[in-house]
Amino acid sequence: MRKVDELVREVVAEAVTELKDPRIGFLTITGAKTSPDLRYAIVFYSVLGTEEEKEETAVALERATSRIQRAIATETRLRYTPKLEFRVDPAIDEGIRISQIIKEMHESELESDDGGHDDE
């Protein structure tokens, strides 16, 4: 199943780059999870940008789903062409949030080190 998931991810990523929809922002297809019967696939993605840009990208992906499914049918030899569902990858946003917390902690630590010492 991992090979199928990776194949679906690769085909979707390539198909998305060929879309000419200006609503699609800086998009990365991060993964895919295909059902055991190959009839459904959840495609995870990440978008950098404002909330509005993220929402526009979601709408554009939804509208392009049938075109992307046709690309999967053409590029793969799967028994079924999976019905796609796009979801924002929560791991990306969580990683960004954790990085921000670490950065803030580090900056706070530096400020407390600088403020507590007087070299005179």
C-alpha positions in Angstrom: 0.0 0.0 0.0 2.9 2.4 0.6 4.0 2.0 -3.0 0.4 2.8 -4.2 0.2 5.8 -1.8 3.5 7.1 -3.1 2.5 6.6 -6.7 -0.8 8.5 -6.1 1.1 11.3 -4.4 3.6 11.6 -7.3 0.9 11.6 -10.0 -1.2 14.2 -8.1 1.8 16.4 -7.5 2.6 16.4 -11.2 -1.0 16.9 -12.2 -1.3 19.9 -9.8 1.8 21.6 -11.3 0.1 21.4 -14.7 -3.0 23.2 -13.5 -3.2 26.8 -14.7 -5.5 28.0 -11.9 -4.2 31.3 -10.4 -6.0 30.5 -7.2 -3.6 27.7 -6.4 -0.9 29.1 -4.1 2.5 27.8 -3.1 1.3 24.2 -2.9 3.1 21.0 -1.9 1.5 17.6 -2.0 2.8 15.9 1.1 1.3 12.5 1.1 -1.6 10.2 0.1 -3.5 7.5 1.9 -5.3 5.0 -0.3 -8.0 2.8 1.0 -7.3 -1.0 0.8 -9.8 -1.5 -2.0 -8.2 1.4 -4.0 -11.5 3.2 -4.4 -10.7 6.2 -2.3 -7.6 8.3 -1.5 -7.0 11.1 0.8 -4.4 13.5 -0.5 -2.6 15.6 2.0 -1.2 19.0 1.0 0.4 22.1 2.4 0.0 25.7 1.3 2.1 28.7 2.3 0.2 32.0 2.5 -2.6 33.8 4.1 -5.8 32.1 5.2 -7.6 33.5 2.2 -4.9 32.0 -0.2 -5.3 28.7 1.6 -9.0 28.7 1.1 -8.7 29.7 -2.5 -6.3 26.8 -3.1 -8.8 24.4 -1.4 -11.5 25.5 -3.7 -9.3 25.2 -6.8 -8.2 21.7 -5.8 -11.8 20.7 -5.3 -12.8 22.0 -8.8 -9.8 20.2 -10.4 -10.5 16.9 -8.7 -11.9 15.1 -11.8 -9.0 16.3 -13.9 -6.5 15.0 -11.4 -8.4 11.7 -11.1 -8.1 11.4 -14.9 -4.4 11.9 -14.6 -4.2 9.1 -12.1 -6.2 6.8 -14.5 -3.9 7.7 -17.3 -0.6 7.4 -15.5 -1.2 4.4 -13.3 -2.3 0.8 -13.8 -4.5 0.6 -10.8 -7.6 -1.6 -10.8 -9.7 1.4 -9.8 -9.2 5.1 -10.1 -9.5 6.3 -6.5 -12.0 9.0 -5.7 -9.9 11.8 -4.2 -10.4 13.9 -1.1 -8.0 16.7 -0.4 -7.0 17.6 3.2 -4.6 20.1 4.6 -1.6 18.2 6.1 -1.9 19.0 9.9 1.8 18.0 10.4 3.1 21.0 8.5 1.2 23.6 10.5 2.1 21.8 13.7 5.7 21.8 12.7 5.6 25.6 12.0 3.9 26.2 15.3 6.5 24.2 17.2 9.4 26.0 15.4 7.9 29.3 16.3 7.6 28.3 20.0 11.2 27.2 20.0 12.3 30.4 18.3 10.5 32.5 20.9 11.9 30.5 23.8 15.4 30.9 22.4 15.0 34.7 21.9 13.6 35.0 25.4 16.6 33.1 26.8 19.0 35.3 24.9 17.3 38.5 26.3 17.5 37.2 29.8 21.2 36.3 29.4 22.0 39.8 28.0 19.9 41.7 30.6 21.3 40.0 33.7 25.0 40.6 33.1 26.9 43.9 33.6 30.5 43.8 32.3 31.7 47.0 34.1 
